[in-house]
């Protein structure tokens, strides 16, 4: 039947096309919306990303999904609810692949207007607004990100009350926007979010770990290095216990801990933590990714500080090579607010 046929396509075709190096057909396969919807149900967004990495830079994922989406709308005539679901899946995939411009276009031109056209749909309107905040922040547009995040939080407070975990997520995002710009203001947002999470899910929940990392960064900026290390170590411990040692969120956890050790002058511990972040990043994202470049930057600085200048120069060279490629794609080293 059709369901079985689609299941076999999802299971076998991307692998077969990769083995045959049929890159155009692979691109057509993974950008087909029907196949994409099936892939995202049975595979992770990181596996789909690996298919795009295999296809290579010759194809633009954002443009491919946008074109395929228009074909899908014309041929399949999905209901508004189904189209809304597909748009959220595509924008989440593109956001993970750093296709920020395409993600922003789909959110602004299709996702948010569609959400607003569906009655009694405030939950998903808030979701679209929060995702827009993420995309603006990812591109370094703090002033544009904040209003979207505030609007999302206001909707969630009205729907669920002030102590709902979705409100905590918005507060965390707002706090992270101010970590380097206004640490005192950031700490207010972050501690309010932490109080919500402790109340709703408990202090050992992985949602608390993100806040602990941000508070650790603030402590480090205040030269409170031991406090910073302890906060980052607690966050790493929570994520390892609750999410597993290979969860993608551990990439930033180990990097944050390594940075804290570096600031405290504990270079061997810093290097060990950064290697854990680097290896996990490489296994998830491949070599051409801002997080990988960031790890090489830190490793270069750490080795320079330890007097190993040749090794430090090599890490620095690798970071520059990756950043040069990313620059051609319009991507830099920017922070990301949480999913």
C-alpha positions in Angstrom: 0.0 0.0 0.0 0.9 3.7 -0.2 2.0 3.9 3.5 4.3 0.9 3.1 5.8 2.3 -0.1 6.5 5.7 1.5 8.0 3.9 4.5 10.4 2.0 2.3 11.3 5.2 0.4 12.1 7.0 3.6 14.1 4.0 4.9 16.1 3.2 1.8 16.1 5.9 -0.9 18.3 8.6 0.7 20.9 6.0 1.6 20.9 4.5 -1.9 21.2 7.9 -3.6 24.1 8.8 -1.3 25.9 5.5 -2.1 25.3 6.2 -5.8 26.4 9.8 -5.5 23.2 10.9 -7.2 23.3 14.3 -5.5 20.6 16.1 -7.5 18.2 13.2 -6.9 19.1 13.1 -3.2 18.3 16.8 -3.0 15.0 16.3 -4.8 14.2 13.4 -2.5 14.9 15.0 0.9 13.2 18.3 -0.1 10.0 16.6 -1.3 7.5 17.7 1.4 5.7 14.4 1.6 9.0 12.5 2.0 10.3 15.2 4.4 7.2 14.9 6.6 7.7 11.1 6.8 11.5 11.5 7.4 11.0 14.0 10.3 8.5 11.5 11.9 11.0 8.6 11.8 14.4 10.3 11.8 16.0 13.2 13.6 16.5 16.7 12.2 20.3 15.9 12.5 20.0 12.9 10.2 18.2 15.0 7.6 20.9 17.6 8.0 23.5 14.9 7.3 21.7 14.1 4.0 22.1 17.8 3.0 25.7 17.7 4.0 26.2 14.7 1.8 24.5 16.5 -1.1 27.0 19.3 -0.6 27.0 23.1 -0.9 25.9 22.9 -4.6 22.2 22.9 -3.3 20.5 25.5 -1.1 18.2 23.8 1.4 16.2 26.9 2.0 15.4 27.6 -1.6 14.7 23.9 -2.2 12.2 23.6 0.6 10.5 26.9 -0.3 10.0 25.7 -3.9 8.9 22.3 -2.9 6.5 23.7 -0.4 4.7 25.7 -3.1 4.5 22.6 -5.3 3.1 20.7 -2.3 0.4 23.3 -1.6 -0.8 23.3 -5.2 -0.8 19.5 -5.7 -1.8 18.3 -2.2 -4.1 21.2 -1.1 -3.3 20.5 2.6 -5.7 21.8 5.3 -4.6 24.9 7.2 -3.9 22.7 10.3 -1.7 20.3 8.3 0.1 23.1 6.4 0.8 24.8 9.7 2.3 21.6 11.1 4.5 21.2 8.0 5.7 24.8 8.2 6.8 24.4 11.8 8.7 21.3 10.9 10.4 22.9 7.9 11.4 26.1 9.8 12.7 24.0 12.7 14.8 22.0 10.2 16.1 25.1 8.4 16.9 26.8 11.7 19.0 23.8 12.7 20.8 24.0 9.4 21.6 27.7 9.9 19.4 28.8 7.0 18.2 31.8 8.8 17.1 34.0 5.9 14.9 31.2 4.5 13.5 30.4 8.0 12.7 34.1 8.6 10.9 34.4 5.2 8.8 31.3 5.9 7.9 32.4 9.4 7.1 36.0 8.4 5.3 35.4 5.1 3.6 32.1 5.7 3.8 30.5 9.2 2.7 33.5 11.4 0.0 34.8 9.0 -1.4 31.2 8.7 -1.4 30.8 12.5 -3.2 34.1 13.0 -5.8 33.1 10.5 -6.8 29.9 12.4 -9.4 30.5 15.2 -8.4 29.8 18.8 -4.8 29.3 17.8 -2.9 31.4 20.3 -0.6 28.6 21.5 0.9 28.2 18.0 0.9 32.0 17.4 3.2 32.2 20.5 5.3 29.4 19.1 5.8 31.2 15.8 6.6 34.5 17.6 9.2 32.7 19.8 10.8 31.1 16.8 11.0 34.5 15.1 12.8 35.8 18.2 15.2 32.9 17.9 16.0 33.6 14.3 16.5 37.4 14.9 18.8 36.6 17.8 20.7 34.1 15.8 21.5 36.8 13.3 22.6 39.3 16.0 19.4 41.4 15.8 18.7 41.8 19.5 16.3 44.8 19.2 14.1 42.9 16.7 14.2 39.7 18.8 13.1 41.1 22.1 9.6 42.3 21.0 8.8 38.9 19.5 9.8 37.1 22.7 7.8 39.5 24.8 4.7 39.0 22.7 5.1 35.3 22.9 5.5 35.5 26.7 2.4 37.7 27.1 0.3 35.3 25.2 1.5 32.3 27.2 1.0 34.2 30.5 -2.6 35.0 29.5 -3.2 31.4 28.5 -1.4 29.4 31.2 -0.6 31.8 34.0 2.7 33.3 35.1 4.3 30.1 36.4 4.0 27.9 33.3 7.2 26.4 31.8 6.5 28.0 28.4 6.6 31.3 30.2 9.9 30.2 31.7 11.3 29.5 28.2 10.5 33.0 27.1 12.1 34.4 30.3 15.2 32.3 29.6 15.4 33.7 26.1 15.0 37.3 27.3 17.7 36.7 29.9 20.1 35.3 27.4 19.6 38.3 25.1 21.0 40.5 28.0 23.8 38.2 29.4 26.5 40.3 27.7 24.6 43.5 27.2 23.1 44.0 30.7 24.1 41.2 33.1 22.1 42.5 36.0 18.9 42.7 33.9 19.7 39.3 32.5 20.0 37.8 36.0 16.5 39.1 36.9 14.9 37.3 33.9 16.9 34.2 34.4 16.3 33.8 38.1 12.6 34.3 37.6 12.7 31.5 34.9 14.7 29.3 37.3 12.1 29.8 40.0 9.3 28.7 37.6 11.2 25.6 36.5 12.0 24.6 40.1 8.3 24.9 40.9 7.0 23.1 37.8 9.6 20.4 37.0 12.1 20.4 39.8 15.6 21.8 40.1 17.3 18.7 38.5 15.3 19.0 35.3 17.3 19.7 32.1 15.3 23.0 31.6 17.2 24.4 34.6 20.6 23.6 33.0 20.3 26.2 30.4 19.8 28.9 33.0 22.6 27.6 35.1 24.9 28.0 32.1 23.8 31.6 31.6 24.2 32.4 35.3 27.7 30.9 35.1 28.6 33.2 32.2 27.4 36.2 34.3 29.4 35.0 37.3 32.5 34.7 35.1 32.1 38.2 33.7 32.1 39.4 37.4 35.4 37.5 38.0 33.6 35.0 40.2 35.4 32.1 38.5 34.8 29.3 41.0 31.1 30.1 41.2 31.1 30.1 37.4 32.7 26.7 37.2 30.4 25.2 39.8 27.3 26.5 37.9 28.5 25.0 34.6 29.5 21.7 36.2 26.0 21.4 37.7 24.5 22.1 34.3 26.6 19.5 32.6 25.7 16.9 35.3 22.0 17.6 34.9 22.1 17.3 31.1 24.2 14.1 31.2 21.8 12.4 33.7 18.6 13.6 32.1 19.4 13.7 28.3 22.3 11.3 27.9 26.0 11.9 27.2 25.6 12.3 23.4 22.7 14.7 23.4 23.3 17.7 21.2 22.7 20.1 24.1 25.9 18.8 25.7 28.0 20.5 23.0 27.3 23.9 24.5 27.5 22.6 28.0 31.1 21.3 27.6 32.1 24.4 25.8 30.7 26.7 28.6 32.5 24.6 31.2 35.8 24.7 29.2 35.5 28.5 28.9 35.0 28.8 32.6 38.1 26.7 33.3 40.0 28.9 30.9 38.9 32.1 32.6 40.0 30.6 35.9 43.5 29.7 34.5 42.8 25.9 34.7 44.0 25.1 31.2 44.2 21.3 31.4 40.6 21.0 32.6 39.6 23.6 29.9 41.2 21.6 27.2 39.6 18.3 28.3 36.1 20.0 28.3 36.6 21.6 24.9 37.7 18.3 23.3 34.5 16.8 24.5 32.5 19.6 23.0 34.5 19.5 19.7 34.1 15.7 19.3 30.4 15.8 20.0 29.9 18.8 17.6 31.8 17.0 14.8 29.7 13.9 15.2 26.4 15.9 15.0 27.2 18.8 12.7 30.2 17.9 10.6 33.2 20.2 10.3 31.6 23.3 8.8 29.6 24.7 11.7 29.9 27.7 14.0 30.1 25.6 17.1 33.0 23.6 15.7 34.8 26.8 14.8 34.2 28.2 18.3 35.8 25.1 19.8 38.9 25.5 17.7 39.1 29.2 18.7 39.0 28.2 22.4 41.5 25.4 21.9 43.9 27.8 20.1 43.6 30.2 23.1 44.1 27.4 25.6 47.2 26.0 23.9 48.7 29.5 23.5 48.2 30.1 27.3 49.9 26.7 28.0 52.9 27.8 25.9 52.1 25.3 23.1 52.1 27.9 20.4 52.5 25.5 17.4 49.5 23.5 18.4 47.6 26.7 19.2 48.3 28.2 15.8 47.0 25.0 14.1 43.7 25.2 16.0 43.4 28.9 15.1 44.1 28.1 11.5 41.4 25.5 11.5 38.9 27.9 13.0 39.7 30.5 10.4 39.2 28.1 7.6 35.7 27.1 8.8 34.8 30.7 9.4 35.9 31.7 5.9 33.5 29.1 4.5 30.7 30.2 6.8 31.2 33.8 5.8 30.5 32.9 2.2 27.2 31.5 3.5 26.4 34.6 5.5 26.9 32.8 8.9 29.1 33.9 11.8 29.8 33.0 15.4 26.6 34.1 17.0 24.8 32.9 20.2 21.5 31.0 20.0 18.6 31.1 22.3 17.0 27.9 23.4 14.6 25.7 21.5 
